[in-house]
Amino acid sequence: MEAKNLWRFLVLSSVVAIISLVSWLHLPSSSNKEVLNCNLYSGWCTSKNRFYSSARPKEIKNPSFSTRDHQSEIPQHPLDPLTIQEFNRVRTILSSHPLFKSSSSYTLSSVVLEEPDKKLVLKWKKGDPPLPRKASVVAAVKGVSHVLTVDLEISQVTSLETGSASGYPTMTMEEMVGVLEVPLKSTEFNRSITKRGVNLADLACLPISSGWYGTPVEEDRRLIKVQCYSKEGTVNFYMKPIEGVTALVDMDRREVLAISDDGQNIPVASGANTDYRYSIQKLNGELRLLNPISLEQPKGPSFTVDGHLVKWANWEFHLRPDPRAGTIISQVKVRDPDTLKLRNVMYKGFTSELFVPYMDPTEGWYFKTYMDAGEYGFGLQAMPLDPLNDCPRNAYYMDGVFASSDGTPYLQPNMICIFESYAGDIAWRHAECPITNLKVTEVRPKVTLVVRMAAAVANYDYIVDWEFQTDGIIRSKVGLSGILMVKGTTYENMEQVPEKEYLYGTLLSENIIGVIHDHFITYHLDMDVDGSENSFVKVKLKKEETSSEESPRKSYLKAVKKVAKTEKDAEIRLKLYEPCEFHVVNPMKKTRIGNPVGYKLVPGGTAGSLLDPEDPPQKRAAFTNNQIWVTPYNKTEQWAGGLFVYQSKGDDTLQVWSNRDRGIENKDIVLWYTIGFHHIPCQEDYPIMPTVSSSFDLKPVNFFERNPILGVPPNFQEDLPVCEAHKSA
């Protein structure tokens, strides 16, 4: 095989292998009137909203996709995402702008809706004239990052700014794929691979963000590191790392700057019994633990989706896919059972940033400190959801429409699903005990509405849920699954490991170490509790002692409330033995008996970062210094790690903003919360991890006059279908 063709073959092999990173490859038509995209792994393609598959046509069960005409979509709400027509108009407008006419080489890192001013959106009502539509564009031209506003009403670029903070924009899919070709052209790199006994045809490589460490080579260069695996004998190539071989690549110049090769004595693991696919597992005999289970809804789902507006039970909210955040929930309102009016709870909620530092300071691992939203795009990594497994029957699916690096729109099919969930939980109950002589048993089933997205960021899968409950609670949950990022080792058994040697993780199988790491997921929660002017109240539980004259008791707990005046008052690190509640209240709105209406944050997943504050990764991820922050609303402060995260120096983070110590009392405020996980891998995580989840709640506190689901009826036998189980043989 000629060298040129070999390179092409290896690049294609790597692209297929990292399908979880680059799930949908955009293939624009010559006329730019058609949106076509293909999944290299499955062979599925979409064109003009039709779904084709030469591989598995019987598995396509998604009527919501096939019947939706994206080509003719028209925005119905000020926060609706850009349509295909609008993406194409943005391309046309930019093509005539001097910035792009003067350069034949540029990259559009992001093209998204530029939201109208919040005050205008809050005033807008259905039936009003549409608000002006604008696009926010992040473009890299000749190595310089630019932020542009494109006014679609007047077809002009109305604002152009050059990025003032450090860092670079989110990588595009094309960049992630293209960079893999570079080291494969290096004879030295290929020699390092082959001398470990790996056939180049079995190579699978990943683009790994390099972080920022203040070295001279990082100045004025956009760098990335490439590491490879062997996919011989298994689809689970992550379990066969080629340890110690790392290529440092200049992404813009497309050249290898350095190659490290320090693990020549470490064998590539066998990968035996690591293929997790059902088609392989069933050959060894199914582990049939359960009979099939499904939630049946004889009268159909109770929710409706009109464009991007979702209505269910007593809830109403706007939902849109986003290439960076994944899912954005906006204008969340709940209906008051007494007045029957919709009341504001939250203006906007989304995943702002993720931070995943690995705890291995050695040469081939120290830089693995990922910021998945700002570096890779959380929404860009969202995978098509699998009906009946990712989401139950009667789920509704919503596609994402995003822009490729030249601005051409493409589809992310089945990116989000919406469904009702019932797991036998109880919304409320009470039964009187016999001593009262009252025969009372009242129980209400708990049904919730779930909005779900699943992002596969290389090896890790994140399942992100927004769950709405009829009692007024909003629960945000993150599930972690997928495959561990492992390290090769010479050891096959713990008995071989010297007593004083530290492995930086757990020996999971022969020649494989699961490295300790953290996951932090930071949420932006623009609370608007009965209006935009809110205050943050810390309610501390304090022990009070009593005298013998007062009571036989020696102590009790007292709730002490303190209103945060400035940002510093609201920087909170959770402490187990200093319990507090955290309320967002509207001091100008009160219940019938005089309590300020509010919502409280109920923390969960409370692991905090233990890294040194001056450690370069922690400086970039300073938004994890606290679990809770509160800042005044600022349209430009949405991304906790800064607008430009890639190789940032930490000069535009939530910590930097909060250091200004601005006033937050009775103002339009944003609540930030970080879910944290410490992960010490164990053998049960091998070769693929069972899902581990954590969540936090936004719970009404004196928001309603009483229990808002007091009048909800119980289930009755005549309302439910009768399904007969198959008789056992």
LOVEXDO-30841 format. One record per residue (C-alpha): x negated, y negated, z; residue in three letters. Coordinates in steps of 0.05 Angstrom, whole numbers, plus 32768, in hexadecimal, padded with zeros to 4 digits. Layout:
N
XYZALA/...
END
This chain:
729
800080008000MET/7FE47FBC7FEDGLU/7FD37F8D8026ALA/80087F5A8012LYS/803E7F8F800FASN/80267FAD8051LEU/802F7F698073TRP/80767F648057ARG/80867FAA806FPHE/806B7F9C80B5LEU/80907F5B80BBVAL/80D27F7C80A6LEU/80C67FB480D8SER/80BA7F818110SER/80F87F5A80FDVAL/81227F988102VAL/81027FAA8145ALA/81117F678164ILE/81597F66814EILE/816D7F538195SER/81467F13818CLEU/81597F028144VAL/819D7F21813FSER/81B87EFE8101TRP/818F7EEB80C5LEU/81AD7EB3809BHIS/81AC7EBB8050LEU/81C67E7C802EPRO/81E77E807FE9SER/81CE7E567FB0SER/820D7E2B7FB1SER/820B7E207FFDASN/82577E2A7FFCLYS/82537E70801AGLU/823E7E85805FVAL/821B7EC9805DLEU/81F87EEC8095ASN/81DF7F3280A1CYS/81CA7F5C80DBASN/818C7F8280C6LEU/81967FB880FATYR/81DE7FCC80EASER/81E27FB880A1GLY/82207F8D80AETRP/822A7F4D8085CYS/825E7F168085THR/826F7EEA804ASER/82A87EB78048LYS/82C07ED58089ASN/82C77F1B806CARG/82A37F53808FPHE/827D7F878068TYR/82587FC6807FSER/82387FFC8057SER/8224801F8097ALA/825F802580C7ARG/82A0800980ABPRO/82CC803080DBLYS/82AE800D8117GLU/82C57FC88102ILE/83027FB9812DLYS/83067F6E8132ASN/83437F4F8112PRO/83347F0C8132SER/82F67F058108PHE/83117F1D80C6SER/834E7EF080C8THR/832B7EB080DDARG/831B7E8280A3ASP/82DE7E5B80BAHIS/82D77E398077GLN/83177E118080SER/83127E0380CBGLU/83237DBC80E0ILE/83127DA18126PRO/834F7D9C8152GLN/832E7D828191HIS/82F67D4F819DPRO/82C97D8681BBLEU/82D47DB98184ASP/82917DD08167PRO/82797DBB8122LEU/829C7DDE80E9THR/827B7DFD80ABILE/82917DC08083GLN/82727D9280B6GLU/82307DB880B7PHE/822C7DB1806CASN/823B7D678070ARG/82047D5E80A3VAL/81D37D808072ARG/81E97D51803BTHR/81E27D138065ILE/819D7D28807FLEU/81847D388039SER/81887CEF8026SER/81697CD48066HIS/81227CB8805FPRO/81087CE58097LEU/81197D24806FPHE/810E7D088029LYS/80C67CF8803BSER/80B77D3F8053SER/80C07D80802ESER/80B67DA7806ESER/80E47D9E80AATYR/810A7DC980DBTHR/814F7DBB80F7LEU/81487DD9813DSER/818F7DC88151SER/81CE7DAE8130VAL/82097DA98160VAL/82447D7D816FLEU/82327D3B8190GLU/82697D3681C3GLU/82917CF581C4PRO/828B7CCB8203ASP/82AA7CEE823ELYS/82DB7CB5824BLYS/82F67CBA8205LEU/82FF7D058209VAL/83247CFF824BLEU/83547CCC822DLYS/83617CF581EETRP/83A17D1C81EALYS/83BA7D4E81B7LYS/83DB7D27817FGLY/83AC7CEB8186ASP/83807CD8814BPRO/83407D02814APRO/83037CE3816ALEU/82C87CD4813BPRO/82A07D13812CARG/82547D118135LYS/821C7D438133ALA/81DF7D45815FSER/81A27D5D8138VAL/815D7D718153VAL/812B7D73811BALA/80E17D818118ALA/80BF7D5B80E0VAL/80737D5E80D7LYS/806A7D76811FGLY/80947D3E813DVAL/80D77D4B815FSER/81117D1D814EHIS/81577D16816AVAL/818B7CFB813ALEU/81D47CEA813DTHR/81FA7CF680FCVAL/823C7CD280F7ASP/82697CFD80CCLEU/829E7CC780C5GLU/826F7C9680A1ILE/823D7CCA8087SER/82017CA880A6GLN/81CA7CB580D8VAL/81DB7C83810FTHR/81A47C938141SER/815D7CAE813ALEU/81307CB88176GLU/80EC7CDA817ETHR/80E67D0981B9GLY/80C57CE381F2SER/80BB7D1D8222ALA/808A7D56821ASER/809D7D9881F9GLY/80BB7DB081B9TYR/81027DC381A3PRO/81217E0881A7THR/81037E398176MET/812E7E4B813ATHR/813C7E938125MET/81127E8880E6GLU/80D77E728110GLU/80DC7EAE813EMET/80DC7EDD8102VAL/80A87EB780D9GLY/80737EB58110VAL/806F7F018111LEU/80507F0180CDGLU/80137ED980E3VAL/7FEC7F0A8110PRO/7FFB7F4480DFLEU/7FCF7F2080ACLYS/7F957F2380DDSER/7F647F5C80D2THR/7F4D7F56811AGLU/7F937F5B8135PHE/7FA47F97810AASN/7F647FB9811FARG/7F767FB08168SER/7FB87FD3815BILE/7F9E800D8132THR/7F65801E8160LYS/7F99802F8195ARG/7FB580648167GLY/7FF2803C8152VAL/80088040810AASN/80147FFA80EELEU/8055801480D0ALA/806E80218117ASP/80607FDB812FLEU/80957FB08151ALA/80807F6A8167CYS/80A07F328190LEU/80957EE78191PRO/80887ED281D9ILE/808B7E8A81F0SER/80497E75820DSER/805D7E428242GLY/80307E088254TRP/7FEF7E0B827CTYR/7FCB7DCA826AGLY/7F937DE98241THR/7F737DC48207PRO/7F8D7DF581D4VAL/7FD47DE381E6GLU/7FCD7D9981D5GLU/7FF47D868196ASP/80017DCE8184ARG/80407DF78187ARG/80277E3B819ELEU/80457E8081A4ILE/802A7EC381B7LYS/80387F048193VAL/80357F4881B4GLN/80477F8B8195CYS/80637FCF81A4TYR/806880138183SER/80AC802A816DLYS/80948070815BGLU/80C680A38172GLY/80F780748195THR/812280378189VAL/810E802081CFASN/80CB800481BAPHE/80C77FD981F9TYR/80B18019821EMET/8074802081F0LYS/804D7FDF81F9PRO/80097FD681D8ILE/7FEB7FBA8218GLU/7FB67F858216GLY/7FBD7F6E81CDVAL/7FD67F2681C7THR/7FD27EF6818DALA/7FD67EAB819ALEU/7FF67E8A815DVAL/7FFE7E428147ASP/80477E418131MET/80427E058103ASP/80007E1480E2ARG/80127E5F80DFARG/7FCD7E7580F6GLU/7FB07EA2812BVAL/7F877E7A815ELEU/7F707EB3818AALA/7F787EFE8195ILE/7F6F7F1E81D9SER/7F627F6881DDASP/7F547F7F8224ASP/7F7D7FBF822DGLY/7F587FEF8200GLN/7F5780268235ASN/7FA380238240ILE/7FC980568217PRO/800B804881F5VAL/8041806C821CALA/806280A881FBSER/80A8808A81FCGLY/80C580CF8209ALA/810E80CF821DASN/811580838217THR/8146807F81DDASP/8186806781FDTYR/81B4806B81C1ARG/81F3809581C9TYR/81E480BA8189SER/81A480D381AAILE/81BE80DD81F0GLN/81F9810881DBLYS/81C8813981BCLEU/81B081478203ASN/81F8814E821CGLY/82288116822FGLU/822B80FF8277LEU/827780FC8278ARG/828680E182BELEU/82C880C082AFLEU/830580C78284ASN/8311808E8254PRO/833280518273ILE/835580158255SER/83807FDA826BLEU/83C37FDD8247GLU/83EC7F9E823CGLN/84317FB28222PRO/84467F6A8218LYS/84037F5481FDGLY/83D07F25821CPRO/83E77EEB8247SER/83B67EB9822APHE/83B77E9081EATHR/837E7E7381C1VAL/838E7E378195ASP/834E7E268170GLY/831F7E1E81ACHIS/83547E0F81E0LEU/83637E49820FVAL/83A27E4D823ALYS/83AE7E83826DTRP/83DB7E8682ABALA/83CF7E4482CFASN/838E7E3482AATRP/837C7E0C826CGLU/83367DFF8251PHE/830D7DF28212HIS/82DB7E2781FCLEU/82A47E2281C9ARG/82657E4981B6PRO/82237E2581BAASP/81DF7E3A819DPRO/81B97E2681DCARG/81EA7E2F8216ALA/82107E6981F9GLY/82557E588214THR/826F7E138227ILE/82AF7E0C8250ILE/82CD7DC6824FSER/83097DA0826AGLN/831C7DD6829BVAL/83617DC982B9LYS/838F7DEF82E8VAL/83DA7DE882EEARG/83F37DD48333ASP/842C7E038348PRO/84517DCC836CASP/844E7D928339THR/84447DC082FCLEU/84117D8D82E3LYS/83CC7D9F82C8LEU/83947D8582F5ARG/834B7D7B82E3ASN/83187DA88304VAL/82D97DA782D8MET/82C77D7F829ATYR/82907DAC8282LYS/826B7DEB8298GLY/82347E128277PHE/81F37E388280THR/81BE7E01827DSER/817E7E298282GLU/81607E6C8295LEU/811C7E7882B4PHE/80FD7EBD82B3VAL/80B67EBF82D0PRO/80907F0182D3TYR/80647F0B8310MET/80247F2282EEASP/7FEC7EEE82E9PRO/7FBF7F1882BBTHR/7FA97F048275GLU/7FE07F27824EGLY/80197F13827DTRP/800E7ED182A1TYR/80327EA9826BPHE/80727ED3826DLYS/809D7E9E828FTHR/80D77E988260TYR/810A7E60825CMET/813C7E848231ASP/816E7E4D8221ALA/813C7E168210GLY/81087E4181EEGLU/81317E7681CATYR/81797E5C81CBGLY/81A87E8481F8PHE/81E07E8081C6GLY/81B37E90818CLEU/81A47ED281AEGLN/81EE7EE381B8ALA/81FF7F26819AMET/82417F3B817APRO/826A7F5981B2LEU/827E7FA281ACASP/82C97FAC81AFPRO/82E17FDD81E6LEU/829C7FDD8207ASN/82877F94820FASP/82CF7F7E8211CYS/83107FA5821CPRO/834B7FAF81EDARG/83747F7081E2ASN/83377F4481E6ALA/83337F0781B9TYR/82F17EFA8195TYR/82D37EB68184MET/829B7EAD8151ASP/82637E7B8156GLY/82517E4F811AVAL/82097E36811EPHE/81D57E1680F2ALA/81977E3780D6SER/81557E1280D2SER/81697DEE8092ASP/81AE7DDD80ADGLY/81D57E118086THR/820D7E2D80B2PRO/82117E7780C5TYR/823E7EA180F0LEU/82337EC48133GLN/826E7EF4812FPRO/82927F0A816EASN/82657EDF8199MET/82987ED481D0ILE/82D37EFD81E8CYS/830E7EEA8213ILE/83367F1E8239PHE/83607F2B8276GLU/83427F5782ACSER/83647F8282E0TYR/833B7FB2830AALA/836F7FC2833FGLY/835A7F868369ASP/838B7F638397ILE/839B7F198391ALA/83BB7F1683D6TRP/83DF7F458405ARG/83FE7F4D8449HIS/84217F86846CALA/843E7F7F84B1GLU/84277FB084E6CYS/845C7FDB8509PRO/84597FB6854BILE/847C7F79852CTHR/84B77FA48516ASN/84B57F7F84D3LEU/84B47FAB8495LYS/848C7F7E8466VAL/845A7F918431THR/84497F5D83FCGLU/84107F6883CAVAL/83FD7F44838AARG/83CE7F5F8355PRO/83927F378341LYS/838B7F2B82F6VAL/83567EFC82DCTHR/83417EDE8299LEU/82FA7EEA8282VAL/82D17EC4824EVAL/82947EEE823CARG/82547EE78214MET/82197F188211ALA/81D47EFF81FDALA/819C7F2F81ECALA/815C7F0681F7VAL/812A7F3A81DEALA/81297F718212ASN/815B7F538244TYR/81A67F50823BASP/81CD7F1A8260TYR/82197F228269ILE/82357EDE8279VAL/827D7ED98292ASP/82AA7E9F82A4TRP/82E57EBC82CBGLU/83247E9582DBPHE/83507EAC8314GLN/83997E998321THR/83887E818368ASP/835E7E48834AGLY/831A7E69834FILE/82E87E648315ILE/82B37E9A831AARG/82747E9982F0SER/82507EDB82EDLYS/820F7EF282CEVAL/81FF7F3B82C0GLY/81B87F5382B1LEU/81AD7F908287SER/81837FA6824CGLY/813B7FBF824FILE/81027FAE827DLEU/80C47F8B8262MET/808F7FBD8277VAL/80447FBF827BLYS/80177FF78263GLY/7FE980198295THR/7FB980548298THR/7FDE807082D4TYR/800F80A982CDGLU/801D80B58317ASN/801A808A8356MET/7FE880BB8373GLU/7FB580A18340GLN/7FBC80588356VAL/7F8580418386PRO/7FA0802A83C9GLU/7F877FE283C0LYS/7F9D7FD98378GLU/7FDC7FB0836DTYR/80057FC1832FLEU/80307F81832CTYR/806C7FAE8329GLY/80857FF6832DTHR/806B80338308LEU/80AB804982E4LEU/8091808282B8SER/804F809B829DGLU/8025805F8286ASN/805D802D8292ILE/80637FF682C8ILE/80A17FCC82D2GLY/80877F8782E4VAL/80A97F5F831CILE/80CD7F228303HIS/81047EEF8313ASP/81427ED882EFHIS/815F7E9382FBPHE/819D7E7A82D7ILE/81AD7E3082E1THR/81F37E1682D5TYR/82097DCF82C4HIS/824D7DC382E4LEU/826C7D7F82D6ASP/82A27D80830BMET/82DE7D528302ASP/830A7D64833DVAL/834B7D3F8331ASP/83227D09830DGLY/82DA7CF782FESER/82C97CD1833EGLU/82B47D07836FASN/82877D1083ACSER/825B7D4983C4PHE/82667D5E840CVAL/82397D8E8433LYS/82627DB18469VAL/82327DCE849BLYS/82467E0284CELEU/82257DEE850FLYS/82247E138551LYS/82447DEC858AGLU/823A7E0285D2GLU/82707DFC8607THR/826C7DF38652SER/828B7E238683SER/82BE7DEE8695GLU/82D67DEA864CGLU/82DF7E328639SER/82CB7E7A864APRO/82A87E788606ARG/82607E618603LYS/825F7E4985BBSER/82877E3F857BTYR/827A7E278534LEU/828A7DE1851FLYS/82907DC884D7ALA/82687D8884CDVAL/82747D62848CLYS/82417D35846CLYS/824C7D10842AVAL/820F7D0D83FDALA/81FE7CC583EDLYS/81C57CD183BCTHR/81A77D0A8393GLU/81747D1B83C9LYS/81AD7D2883FAASP/81C87D5E83CBALA/81877D8483BDGLU/81957DC583E2ILE/816F7E0583EEARG/819D7E39840BLEU/818B7E558450LYS/81AA7E93846DLEU/81AC7E7984B5TYR/81C37E3384A4GLU/82077E428484PRO/82297E0B845ECYS/82627DFF842EGLU/82587DD283F2PHE/82957DA983DDHIS/82A27D7C83A2VAL/82DC7D5083B7VAL/83047D16839BASN/83067CE683D6PRO/833D7CBD83B4MET/836D7CF883ACLYS/838B7D1983EALYS/83BB7D5183FATHR/83FE7D448419ARG/83DF7D4B845EILE/83A27D208450GLY/83687D4D843CASN/833E7D388400PRO/83497D6783C5VAL/830C7D8F83B2GLY/82E97DCC8397TYR/82B07DF083BALYS/82747E15839FLEU/826F7E5B83BCVAL/82277E7183AEPRO/82127EB68397GLY/81D27ED2837AGLY/81AA7EA783ABTHR/81627EBC839CALA/81357E808398GLY/80F37E758375SER/80B67E8583A0LEU/80827E6B836FLEU/80537E328382ASP/80737DEF836EPRO/80327DDD834AGLU/80307E1E8323ASP/80387E0882DAPRO/80757E3482CCPRO/80977E1B830BGLN/808A7DD282F8LYS/80AD7DDF82B6ARG/80E57E0382DBALA/80EA7DD38315ALA/81367DD88310PHE/812E7E188339THR/810E7DF38373ASN/81547DEF8391ASN/81927E188387GLN/81C17DDC8389ILE/81B97D96836CTRP/81EA7D5E835FVAL/81DB7D26832DTHR/82047CEC8312PRO/82237CFC82CFTYR/81F47CEB8296ASN/82037D02824FLYS/81B97D0C8241THR/81AC7D38827FGLU/81C87D7B826BGLN/818D7DAA8265TRP/816D7DB982A9ALA/81297DC5828AGLY/812D7D89825DGLY/81437D7F8215LEU/81017D9A81FAPHE/80ED7DD68224VAL/80BB7DFB81F7TYR/80757DEB8213GLN/80927DB4823ESER/80697D9A8278LYS/80A47D9282A8GLY/80AC7D47829EASP/80F67D4A828BASP/81177D7A82BCTHR/81507D7882EDLEU/811C7D6D8324GLN/81027D2F8300VAL/81487D1382F8TRP/815B7D218341SER/811B7CFF8359ASN/813A7CBD8344ARG/81687CC68380ASP/81A47CA48360ARG/81E67C998383GLY/82197CD1837EILE/82507CBE83AFGLU/82947CB68390ASN/82777CB8834ALYS/827B7CE4830CASP/824C7D1C8323ILE/822F7D5C8308VAL/82247D998335LEU/81EB7DC88323TRP/81E57E0F833ETYR/81B07E458331THR/81BF7E8F8337ILE/817E7EB38348GLY/81677EFC8346PHE/81257F1B835EHIS/81197F5B8338HIS/80EA7F908351ILE/80F37FC6831CPRO/8102800E8330CYS/81078050830BGLN/815380498304GLU/8144800D82D6ASP/8121803B82A5TYR/81298042826APRO/816480128269ILE/81817FEB82A4MET/81C67FF382C3PRO/81E67FAF82C8THR/81D87F858306VAL/82067F498311SER/820E7F0D833DSER/823D7ED1833CSER/82537E91835CPHE/82997E748366ASP/82B87E30835FLEU/82F27E368391LYS/83297E0583A1PRO/83247DE683E6VAL/83617DBC83F9ASN/836E7DB483AEPHE/83B47DD283B3PHE/83E97DC683E7GLU/83ED7E1183F5ARG/83DA7E5583D7ASN/83E37E47838CPRO/83F97E8F837CILE/842D7E9683B3LEU/84647E9E837FGLY/84407ED08352VAL/846B7F10834BPRO/84527F56835APRO/844E7F8E8327ASN/848D7FB6831APHE/848F7FFC82FEGLN/84C07FEA82C7GLU/84907FB482ACASP/84567FE582A2LEU/844C801C826EPRO/844D80648284VAL/841180888268CYS/840C80D38270GLU/83C680F08279ALA/83B0812A824DHIS/83B9816C8271LYS/8377818B8285SER/836581CC8262ALA/
END
